[in-house]
């Protein structure tokens, strides 16, 4: 049987990415409203950073775990 470690870790990373948005929004002193390049930190995280990292996790980590191995 194949170990379940890689897919489970990849799914955990995706859940952590999802949890990042409410975590940033709940920071004191409205840290999520800080502007970077004219847009808020929450916008950058929810619109750029988290989706790009999610594609990398799903595309690289989970796809590599699902690919068949030679000799099995």
Order of alpha helices (4+ residues) and beta strands (2+ residues): alpha-beta-beta-alpha-alpha-alpha
